[in-house]
Amino acid sequence: MNPKIKQRSKRRPRRQRRYRLITSGLLMLLSFSLGFGLRFQAKAASAKKDLCQDIISSQAVLSRQQLTQLLTVPERENRQAIEAIAEDPYCTLTAIEVRAGVSAERAAYPLAFDPNTWLVVLYEDEEYVGYGFKLQH
């Protein structure tokens, strides 16, 4: 048997290879566009949940000293321990579920030395459960 003939029989026709190449390219393009769409939806949902619900004190800010004191308060301390240091927050954010079935209230305090950064304090019922920082754009 001639080796050249044998080699040709294993090759796929050009048309079939071209269709597979086009199909795989379209699938990759579709997956990228779907991924970007989901990313933008998640970002929009995240931005919506971080909006102020009620503005409590429009002049409220945290000084460096207050921030240092707040960061030393142990978790599961009474809410009044935080309020004794920081008084009224700038606003309250939408409640979230950190643990299944337990709603957590959130209070936001802009930092006096960096107004674009907020300290967000979480409360479950009347207990302080933690904090996080949120960057404003």
N, C-alpha and C positions, 0 to 999 in steps of 0.2 A: 504494500500500500504506500502511496506517495505521502510523505510527511506534510507537505503543504496543504493537501486536501484535508487531511485529518485536523490540522490547525484551524482551517476555515470553518469546519463544522462546529467547533466549540464557541466561536464568536457569535455574538448576538447581532442581529441586523442593526444597522445604524439608526433606523427609524425608531426601533424599540428603545435603544439607549437614549436617544434624544428625548422621547416621551418621559422616560424615567427621570432624566435630569431636570426637565421642566417641572414635572410633578413634585419632585423633592424640593426644588427651589420655591415653588408656590406654597408648599406646606411649611417651609421655614419662615417665609414671609408672613403667612397667616398666624403662626405661633408667636412671632415677635409682636405683631400688631395686637393680638389678644392679650399678651403679657403687659404691654404698655397700657392698654385700656383698663385692665384690672388694677394696675398700679395707680393710675390716676383716680379711679373710683375709691380705692382704699385711702388715698391721700385726702380726698374730699370728705370722706366720712370721718377721718381722724380730725380734720380741721373743724368740722361741724360740732364734734363732741367737746372740743376745747374752747368753745365760745363762752363768754360770761353770760350767766343766766340772770343774775341780780347784782347790780353794783351796790355795794354796801357803803364804802367810803372812798370817794374819788381821790382823796389826798393821801391814802394809805400807802406807805412804803416801809421797807425793812432796812434798818441800818446794819452795818457790819456787826456791831455788838449784839443786836437782836438776833441776827442770823446765827451767830456763834452760839448764843444761848439756846436757840430753838433746835439746833443740830445735836445738842447734848441731852435733850429730853428723851428718855427711853420710850420705846414703843409700848402700847397698851396703857399708857399714862392717861389720866383723866383729861378731857378736852380743855378744862379750865387752866391746866398748866401751860398750854400753848397760848390761850387767850390772855393769860396774865403777862406774857412776854410781848406778844404781838398786837394785842387789842383787836380792832376790827380789820378784816381783810379788805382788799380792793373790791373783790367780787367773789361770787360762788360760781363754780363751773357745774356742768351737768353731772349728775351722779353716775357712777360706773359700778360694775360688779368686778371686784378684784378676786373674791372667792365666790364659788357657786352659791347662788341664793342669798348673798349678803350684799346689800347696797352700800356703797361708800360715798359719802359727801366729800366735796373738794372745795377748798378755799384757796384763793390766789393772792399772793403778796408780791408786788413788784419790788425789786431791790433798789435802794436809794442810789447806790454807786453804779448800777447798771440797769436802767429802766427797761431794757429789752429782755431781761431775764427775770422770770417770776419763780418764786418758791411756791409750789402747790402742795398743800397739806391735806392728807386723807384722814377722814374720821369714819368709824363705824359706830353708829349710835352715838354715845358720848365718849368714845375712846379714840385716842390718837393712834393711828396705825402706821404712819410713815409719811414720807415726803418725796418729792421729785422736783426737778427743775424744768421749766418750759421756756424755750427761746421764742420771743415774739419777732415777727418779721417786719 
